[in-house]
Amino acid sequence: MNMPPAEFSASPAASGMLAGAGRAHFGQASASAFSMKWSALHDAAGVIAALAGLAPAAMDARQRNFPANIRDCGGWRRELAEQSLADLSAVLEPGLSALLAVCARGVDPSAPAQALWQEFCAARDAMLGLLPPEGALGPVRRA
């Protein structure tokens, strides 16, 4: 087979996505990933609340709309929210695994689960505090 060699363009338009240093921006896709992680984190927190013997409250509008609102903020607020979400996930994942292991051994996990639940609530509330005061972003977003 005689095929001409493939041509690769080194034009600025073709390499524009890779130009510059720093963090890649994926627009709506990264917001969707953030939203899925936020939701999964709350699902895990619901399990922790159940192990603590607490009834997990449903997410209120501010919590539910947080991913869309923090995306609209952009800048340092969004970057800090993304890092905070990763940090909180890094704490909850092994914590939940430990709670489930304790539970599997027939030991009451309520005391450590309550401590982990309180940590989750404090971290979640701090993340919500990254949003500017209501109305500063313009019209209210609905997720």
Contacts in CASP RR format, 6 or more apart in sequence:
PFRMAT RR
TARGET T0000
AUTHOR 0000-0000-0000
METHOD contacts of the structure
MODEL  1
MNMPPAEFSASPAASGMLAGAGRAHFGQASASAFSMKWSALHDAAGVIAA
LAGLAPAAMDARQRNFPANIRDCGGWRRELAEQSLADLSAVLEPGLSALL
AVCARGVDPSAPAQALWQEFCAARDAMLGLLPPEGALGPVRRA
12 19 0 8 1.000
23 79 0 8 1.000
26 33 0 8 1.000
31 67 0 8 1.000
31 68 0 8 1.000
31 71 0 8 1.000
34 67 0 8 1.000
34 70 0 8 1.000
34 71 0 8 1.000
34 81 0 8 1.000
34 82 0 8 1.000
34 85 0 8 1.000
35 67 0 8 1.000
35 68 0 8 1.000
35 143 0 8 1.000
37 85 0 8 1.000
37 89 0 8 1.000
38 66 0 8 1.000
38 67 0 8 1.000
38 85 0 8 1.000
41 85 0 8 1.000
41 88 0 8 1.000
41 89 0 8 1.000
41 92 0 8 1.000
42 59 0 8 1.000
42 63 0 8 1.000
44 92 0 8 1.000
44 93 0 8 1.000
44 96 0 8 1.000
45 56 0 8 1.000
45 92 0 8 1.000
45 117 0 8 1.000
45 120 0 8 1.000
45 124 0 8 1.000
46 56 0 8 1.000
47 96 0 8 1.000
48 92 0 8 1.000
48 96 0 8 1.000
48 99 0 8 1.000
48 113 0 8 1.000
48 116 0 8 1.000
48 117 0 8 1.000
48 120 0 8 1.000
49 55 0 8 1.000
49 56 0 8 1.000
49 113 0 8 1.000
49 117 0 8 1.000
50 56 0 8 1.000
51 99 0 8 1.000
51 100 0 8 1.000
51 103 0 8 1.000
51 109 0 8 1.000
51 110 0 8 1.000
51 113 0 8 1.000
52 109 0 8 1.000
52 110 0 8 1.000
52 113 0 8 1.000
52 114 0 8 1.000
52 116 0 8 1.000
52 117 0 8 1.000
53 110 0 8 1.000
53 113 0 8 1.000
53 114 0 8 1.000
54 114 0 8 1.000
54 117 0 8 1.000
62 128 0 8 1.000
62 131 0 8 1.000
63 124 0 8 1.000
63 128 0 8 1.000
64 143 0 8 1.000
65 140 0 8 1.000
65 141 0 8 1.000
65 142 0 8 1.000
65 143 0 8 1.000
66 81 0 8 1.000
66 127 0 8 1.000
66 128 0 8 1.000
66 131 0 8 1.000
67 143 0 8 1.000
68 141 0 8 1.000
68 142 0 8 1.000
68 143 0 8 1.000
69 131 0 8 1.000
69 137 0 8 1.000
69 141 0 8 1.000
70 77 0 8 1.000
70 78 0 8 1.000
70 81 0 8 1.000
70 130 0 8 1.000
70 131 0 8 1.000
71 78 0 8 1.000
72 137 0 8 1.000
72 141 0 8 1.000
73 130 0 8 1.000
73 131 0 8 1.000
73 132 0 8 1.000
73 137 0 8 1.000
77 130 0 8 1.000
77 131 0 8 1.000
77 132 0 8 1.000
80 130 0 8 1.000
81 127 0 8 1.000
81 130 0 8 1.000
84 123 0 8 1.000
84 126 0 8 1.000
84 127 0 8 1.000
84 130 0 8 1.000
85 127 0 8 1.000
87 123 0 8 1.000
88 120 0 8 1.000
88 123 0 8 1.000
88 124 0 8 1.000
88 127 0 8 1.000
91 119 0 8 1.000
91 123 0 8 1.000
92 116 0 8 1.000
92 120 0 8 1.000
95 116 0 8 1.000
96 116 0 8 1.000
98 112 0 8 1.000
99 109 0 8 1.000
99 112 0 8 1.000
99 113 0 8 1.000
99 116 0 8 1.000
102 109 0 8 1.000
102 112 0 8 1.000
103 109 0 8 1.000
131 137 0 8 1.000
134 140 0 8 1.000
END
